[in-house]
């Protein structure tokens, strides 16, 4: 069969466009279908606009605290919401335009429209039918909804990340995971009343418990109310807004709000994809089923990113896409896909990689743990970010670094060295070889490493 393309990619988010660029670099003739805008959820209504709003929140908080640093600010510190949104959109547009130029420069054929399988080598996009030797599904995810009465009165993360919606004064966030907590940071900085309703026994339940507990205290100090072990039953429209009904250890409770934001995760976006026409199997949870090589039940069709479930992070999706593009080209991809860093853009920031101490213990691994408090770090004191710590977890028998968690200023920028260490199975002895610059937040990593054997310099 004479195929139009070597590789057809369905979805232009981080997984899709990264795979397209890598495959084109490898000499493949590539097509990419995207229903909305190149960049997917992450760039257009996820990671990037969220972080743009979080930076505005950081600047606003810094202005409010200026007097503590001897800086005089004339007049009342405030914000212009339309300009906040405009800057968010400017950042998104610049980055999206950049991706489009990269795809064009690599001669990737871009098809705008919803893709649907015709058979295992053919996809329809609008009126066009495209054939390819191999097909990669990277259709991403969409916000999950709650199966409760009154869900139609709630909004999801898109409310703040697209358009110019008003932000009222009293807001309930259902879900205390990454999205919910980052939104709380933004809204609290804007002076809003924020209540988080979380089903689990702590916010950020997937991260190190010490981080979770400390950040709950930090949010409460900023004015948030947090309800834990709380199951939302329904949402009602009232004369003045909305009423959220939930059940916790005290029984049925209610909260009145002007806006209810549901941030309870995301689900695979495969509606209308018609995978059965190609023989592609779907899991019970509605995700594309793949093997360890990201191959579906059909030999020439692969799937990566949020649509396969599991860890839903843009950088992981991009790494998967690049891996498949290399495999299809017969090239070796050296990325360690078993080590996936995670970043949360709170204040302080949270960054993690590898196993936590609790996870290692569950696996029966004896550990040596180093924990260095940011209150003992000079740079953190200088910038007024002394809350938090750096924790490193080593296997006692081998000295190998198993994982790390950072809860500190610029944690997300510092994490890379620890990702490198975990990915390469580095030991404490190897990590001790590095001299860490002073004064930096980063030097707390070295202190934490030495603290694991009781030899940190600036803490007992």
Residue pairs with C-beta under 8 A, 6 or more apart in sequence:
1 121
1 131
3 121
3 131
3 132
3 133
4 29
4 31
4 130
4 131
4 132
5 29
5 30
5 31
5 109
5 130
5 131
5 132
5 133
6 23
6 28
6 29
6 30
6 132
6 133
6 134
6 328
7 19
7 20
7 23
7 28
7 29
7 30
7 31
7 132
7 133
7 134
7 135
7 136
7 325
7 328
8 30
8 31
8 32
8 33
8 123
8 130
8 131
8 132
8 134
8 135
8 136
9 16
9 19
9 20
9 23
9 30
9 31
9 32
9 33
9 135
9 136
9 138
10 16
10 33
10 115
10 123
10 135
10 136
10 137
10 138
10 139
10 273
11 33
11 34
11 40
11 115
11 137
11 138
11 139
11 140
11 305
11 307
12 20
12 32
12 33
12 34
12 37
12 38
12 39
12 40
12 110
13 39
13 40
13 41
13 42
13 43
13 138
13 140
13 305
13 306
13 314
13 317
14 39
14 40
14 42
14 43
14 305
14 314
14 315
14 317
14 318
14 321
15 40
15 138
15 140
15 304
15 305
15 306
15 317
15 318
15 320
15 321
16 32
16 34
16 40
16 136
16 138
16 305
16 321
17 32
17 38
17 39
17 40
17 99
17 102
17 103
17 321
18 317
18 318
18 319
18 321
18 322
18 325
19 136
19 138
19 304
19 321
19 322
19 324
19 325
20 30
20 32
20 103
20 106
20 108
20 325
21 102
21 103
21 106
21 108
22 321
22 322
22 325
22 326
23 30
23 325
23 328
23 329
24 30
24 106
24 107
24 108
25 106
26 325
26 326
26 329
26 331
27 329
28 325
28 328
28 329
30 106
30 107
30 108
30 109
31 108
31 109
31 110
31 111
31 130
31 132
32 38
32 103
32 108
32 109
32 110
32 111
33 110
33 111
33 112
33 113
33 114
33 115
33 123
33 125
33 130
34 40
34 110
34 111
34 112
35 112
35 113
35 114
35 115
36 44
37 43
37 44
37 96
38 96
38 99
38 100
38 103
38 110
39 48
39 92
39 95
39 96
39 99
40 46
40 140
41 140
41 141
41 142
41 306
42 48
42 314
43 92
43 95
43 96
43 99
44 92
44 96
44 162
45 157
45 158
45 161
45 162
46 157
46 161
46 314
47 314
48 91
48 92
48 95
49 88
49 89
49 91
49 92
49 160
49 161
49 162
50 157
50 160
50 161
50 179
50 182
50 183
50 186
50 345
51 345
52 87
52 88
52 91
52 92
53 84
53 88
53 160
53 161
53 186
54 182
54 185
54 186
54 345
56 79
56 84
56 87
56 88
56 186
56 189
57 185
57 186
57 188
57 189
57 190
58 189
58 347
60 77
60 79
60 189
60 190
61 189
61 347
63 73
63 77
64 77
65 384
66 72
66 73
66 77
67 73
68 384
69 384
79 190
81 164
81 166
81 167
82 164
85 163
85 164
88 161
100 110
103 110
104 110
111 125
111 126
111 128
111 130
112 125
112 126
113 125
113 126
113 128
114 125
114 126
114 272
115 123
115 124
115 125
115 139
115 273
116 123
116 124
116 125
116 272
116 273
116 274
116 277
117 123
117 124
117 273
117 274
117 275
117 276
117 277
117 278
117 280
118 124
118 129
118 274
118 277
118 278
119 277
119 278
120 135
120 278
120 279
120 298
120 300
120 301
121 131
121 132
121 133
121 135
121 300
122 129
122 130
122 131
123 129
123 130
123 131
123 132
123 135
124 130
133 300
134 300
134 301
134 302
134 328
135 278
135 300
135 301
135 302
136 301
136 302
136 303
136 304
136 321
136 324
136 325
137 270
137 273
137 275
137 280
137 288
137 296
137 301
137 302
137 303
137 304
137 307
138 303
138 304
138 305
138 307
138 317
138 321
139 268
139 269
139 270
139 273
139 305
139 307
140 269
140 305
140 306
140 307
140 317
141 266
141 267
141 268
141 269
141 305
141 306
141 307
141 312
142 266
142 267
142 269
143 156
143 157
143 158
143 262
143 263
143 265
143 266
143 267
144 264
144 265
144 266
144 267
145 151
145 156
145 262
145 264
146 154
146 174
146 232
146 262
146 264
148 232
148 233
148 234
148 235
149 233
149 234
149 235
150 234
150 235
150 236
150 237
150 242
151 235
151 262
153 235
153 236
153 237
153 242
153 260
154 174
154 235
154 260
154 261
154 262
155 165
155 259
155 260
155 261
155 262
156 261
156 262
156 263
157 179
157 183
157 261
157 263
159 165
159 259
159 261
160 167
160 183
160 186
160 261
167 187
167 190
167 192
167 259
168 192
168 241
168 258
168 259
169 192
169 193
169 258
170 192
170 193
170 241
170 256
170 257
170 258
170 259
171 187
171 192
171 193
171 194
171 195
171 257
171 258
171 259
171 260
171 261
172 195
172 196
172 197
172 242
172 244
172 255
172 257
172 259
172 260
172 261
173 180
173 183
173 184
173 187
173 194
173 195
173 196
173 197
173 261
173 263
174 180
174 197
174 232
174 244
174 260
174 261
174 262
174 263
174 264
175 196
175 197
175 198
175 199
175 262
175 263
175 264
175 265
176 196
176 197
176 198
176 200
176 202
176 203
176 204
176 205
176 226
176 228
177 203
177 204
177 205
177 206
177 263
177 264
177 265
178 204
178 344
179 263
179 265
180 196
180 198
180 203
180 261
180 263
181 196
181 203
181 204
181 215
181 219
181 344
181 346
182 344
182 345
182 346
183 261
183 263
184 194
184 196
184 219
184 224
185 219
185 222
185 345
185 346
185 347
187 194
188 194
188 219
188 222
188 223
188 224
193 223
194 223
194 224
194 225
195 224
195 225
195 226
195 227
195 255
195 257
196 203
196 219
196 224
196 225
196 226
196 227
197 227
197 230
197 232
197 244
197 246
197 255
198 205
198 226
198 227
198 228
198 229
198 230
199 229
199 230
199 231
199 232
200 228
200 229
201 228
201 229
202 209
202 212
202 213
202 216
202 228
203 212
203 215
203 216
203 219
203 226
203 228
204 211
204 212
204 215
204 344
204 350
205 212
207 342
207 344
207 350
207 352
207 356
207 405
208 352
208 356
208 357
208 358
208 391
208 405
208 407
209 356
209 358
210 389
210 391
210 405
210 407
211 350
211 352
211 405
211 407
214 387
214 388
214 407
215 346
215 350
215 407
216 226
218 346
218 347
218 348
218 387
219 226
220 226
227 246
227 248
227 253
227 255
228 248
229 248
229 249
230 246
230 247
230 248
230 253
231 246
231 247
231 248
232 244
232 245
232 246
233 245
233 246
233 247
233 252
234 245
235 242
235 243
235 244
235 245
235 260
236 242
236 243
236 245
238 256
240 256
240 258
241 256
241 257
241 258
241 259
242 256
242 257
242 258
242 259
242 260
243 254
243 255
243 256
243 257
244 254
244 255
244 256
244 257
244 260
245 252
245 253
245 254
246 252
246 253
246 254
246 255
247 253
265 312
266 306
266 312
267 285
267 286
268 285
268 286
268 287
268 288
268 306
268 307
268 308
268 309
269 306
269 307
270 282
270 286
270 287
270 288
270 307
275 281
275 282
275 288
276 282
278 298
278 301
279 297
279 298
280 288
280 289
280 296
280 297
280 298
280 301
280 303
281 288
281 289
281 296
281 297
282 288
282 289
283 289
283 309
285 309
287 307
287 308
287 309
288 296
288 303
288 307
288 308
289 296
289 297
289 308
290 296
290 302
290 303
290 304
290 308
293 302
293 324
293 327
294 302
294 303
294 304
294 308
294 320
294 323
294 324
295 301
295 302
296 302
296 303
302 324
302 328
304 317
304 320
304 321
304 323
304 324
305 312
305 316
305 317
305 320
305 321
306 312
306 317
311 340
313 340
313 342
315 340
315 341
316 337
316 340
319 335
319 337
320 337
322 333
322 335
323 333
323 335
323 337
326 332
326 333
327 333
336 423
336 424
339 353
339 354
339 419
339 422
339 423
340 353
341 351
341 352
341 353
341 415
341 416
341 419
342 351
342 352
342 353
343 349
343 350
343 351
343 352
343 411
343 412
343 415
344 350
344 351
345 412
347 385
348 374
348 385
348 387
348 388
348 407
348 408
348 409
348 411
349 406
349 407
349 408
349 409
349 410
349 411
349 412
350 405
350 406
350 407
350 411
351 405
351 406
351 411
351 412
351 414
351 415
352 403
352 404
352 405
352 406
352 415
353 403
353 404
353 415
353 418
353 419
353 422
354 393
354 401
354 402
354 403
354 404
354 418
354 422
355 363
355 365
355 393
355 402
355 403
356 393
356 403
356 405
357 367
357 369
357 391
357 393
359 403
360 367
360 393
360 395
360 402
360 403
361 367
365 395
365 402
366 395
366 396
366 397
367 393
367 394
367 395
367 396
367 402
368 393
368 394
368 395
368 396
368 428
368 452
368 453
369 391
369 392
369 393
369 394
369 452
370 391
370 392
370 394
370 447
370 448
370 449
370 450
370 451
370 452
370 453
370 456
371 389
371 390
371 391
371 392
371 448
371 451
372 389
372 390
372 391
372 444
372 447
372 448
372 451
372 456
372 458
372 459
373 388
373 389
373 459
374 380
374 385
374 386
374 387
374 388
374 389
374 390
374 407
374 408
374 409
374 441
374 444
375 381
375 386
375 387
376 447
376 458
376 459
377 386
377 408
377 439
377 441
377 443
377 444
377 447
377 458
378 438
378 439
379 409
379 439
379 440
379 441
379 443
380 386
380 388
380 408
380 409
380 441
380 444
382 439
383 409
385 408
385 409
385 441
387 407
388 406
388 407
388 408
388 409
388 411
389 406
389 407
389 408
389 444
389 448
390 404
390 405
390 406
390 407
390 408
390 444
390 445
390 447
390 448
391 404
391 405
391 406
391 448
392 401
392 403
392 404
392 418
392 445
392 448
392 449
392 451
392 452
393 401
393 402
393 403
393 404
394 400
394 401
394 402
394 427
394 428
394 452
395 402
398 427
399 427
399 428
399 429
400 425
400 426
400 427
400 428
401 418
401 421
401 422
401 425
401 426
401 427
401 428
401 431
402 422
403 422
404 415
404 418
404 422
404 445
404 448
406 414
406 415
406 418
406 444
406 445
408 414
408 441
408 444
409 441
410 441
411 441
414 441
414 442
414 445
417 442
417 445
418 445
420 426
421 430
421 431
428 449
428 452
428 453
431 446
431 449
432 446
432 449
432 450
434 446
436 442
436 443
436 445
436 446
437 443
447 456
447 457
447 458
447 459
448 456
450 456
450 457
451 459
